[in-house]
Amino acid sequence: MHVNVGTVHPYPGSSLFEYCLNKGKIPDKLAYYNSIDQVCYNMTSLPDEEFSRLMSHITATVNSCAVPMAVTVASRQDTAAFSGETVHNGNRKPWELWFVCPHCSERVYARELLGEEEMAHNCASFVTGCPVCHLRSVVRVIPSVT
């Protein structure tokens, strides 16, 4: 069985988008278009901090049950990334990451766009495939310097 957990995105033209505009959940259309699919909108009655904490917990729990977990052995923000790479990516920045595949024990390099808030709270993770054994794993990112 495969379980996918995610959030609903209020796309332009949908009644949900209009609802979010009317309720002030999307205060600025231009900012929305510049970060489409990269911001998780809280459309509940929960305070934003509580919603964010619960979503992080739910996502981490589901991801840890779905596939084996790996933890980065080294990570660093890619400060040499070209400026166009960070345009239209909201608060996400490119990171270089190294981890050991939980399936084949090979050291793997990955490069991912990760959110500043996730990194600040040590809750960034992503699902990837190993280029050696081709099996999936969840990688939990621990900020460090190589």
N, C-alpha and C positions, 0 to 999 in steps of 0.2 A: 504494500500500500504506500502511496506517495501522498503526503499532505503538504499543501502550499498555503502559507499564511502571508498576507500582505495587507496593504491599505488600499482604499478606494481613492482614485484620483478624479478630481472634478474637472473634466475636460470641457473646453469652450464649446458652446452650443448645447450642452446638456442641462437638464433642469438642476442637477447637483451644482454645476458651475454657477448658475444664476442664484441658487440658494446661498452659496458661499459668498458671492458678491453682496447680496442683500443683507446677510448677517455679519458682514465685515471680516469673515474668515480669510478672504482674499482682498486685502485693502488696496492693492495696487496691481492693475492689469499688466502693466509693462514688466514689473518685477516678476509677476507670475509667468509671463511668456519667456522671460530670460532664465527661469529656473524650473520650467515644466518638467515633471517626472523626477525632480530631485529634492523636492520639499514634501514632507509628510504633513498634510493638513489635518489638524485636530477638528473634526466635525462633531465632536461629542460635547457633553456638558462638563466633562472633566477639565480641571485646570491644565494648562499646557505642560507643566512640569510632570504632573502625574501621568498624563497621557504618554509623554515621551518615555518615562520610566517603565510604564507597563508595556509599551510596544517593544522596547529594548529587551525586557525580560521575556516576553512571549516569543519574539524572534529568536533569541538565544536558546530558549528551551526547545523550540521546534527544530532549529538547525542542529542542535547537539543530539537530538534523537534520530534525525534523518540519515546522517552520514557521519563517519568518523571525524573527530575534531583534531586539528593540528594547531599549534601555537607558533607564532613567528619566533625564530631564533635571532633575527636581526631585522631592523626596519629603519628607514630614514625617508624624510620628505625629499622628493626629487626637485631640488631648487634649480636645477639646470633645465627643467622642462620649458619648452617654448611658451611664450605668453598666450598664444591662441588656444593652448590646451586647457587653460583654466577659464576661458571665456565661456559663458552659458553653462557653466557647471556648478552654479550656486556656490556653496561654501566647500565644495569638494576640491581637493588638491591631489596631485599625483604622488604616490608613495612607492618606493622600491622595497620589496619584502622578500625575505628568505625564510623558508620553513622546511621541516622534514616531513615527507609524505608518510601518513600513518599506515599506508598499505605496503609500500615497497622500501621505505626508509631512505629514499634518495633525497638529497638536498635540492630544493626547488626554488627558483626565482620567479617572482610575479610582480607585476606593476599594476596598481589599482588606484582609482580615484576614490578617496575616502573623505568623509565629512569631518570638519574641524571639531564639531561638538562630540561626535563619536570618539575621535582620537583623544580629546581632552578628558573624557569620562572612561577611557579604556574599555569601550564596548563596541569597537569596530570589528566587523567580521565579514567574510565573503565566502561564497562557494566557488570552488575551482576544480579543474581536473589536472591530474598529474601528467606532465608530458612524457614520463617514462612508462608508467603502468596504465595510464589512461583511466584511472578510477577517481571518483569524486570525493572531495572532503570539504569540510568547513574549516576555514582558517581564522583563528582569533588573532587579532593584531595587537601586539604589545609594543608600544612606542619605545624605540631604543636608537642607538647610533652604532653603525658598523665601524 
